[in-house]
């Protein structure tokens, strides 16, 4: 079962928000070369912090491209999104 509390991050979203970490699209060739897409063509993310919503940490979601606010925190890129910005949960 996935955790419901934010145990690893010292950034806590306010009521009605959650924090997403973008899932990067990388492809590895047979020879081991990693090819990473330069432009943002995906809107897949993993929930890394929640406030009071019905999401679990670690759940992969599809989010709206234009809704969430992009932030940098401790050298990593995250998105702060509202519940309405989450379009689907990937199971």
CORMO-V904360 format. One line per field, one symbol per residue. ss: DSSP state (H for helix, E for strand, - for the rest). Layout:
ss->???
This chain:
ss->----------------EEEEEE---EEE-----EEE-------EEEEEEE---------EEEE-----EEEEE--EEEEEEEHHHEEEEE-
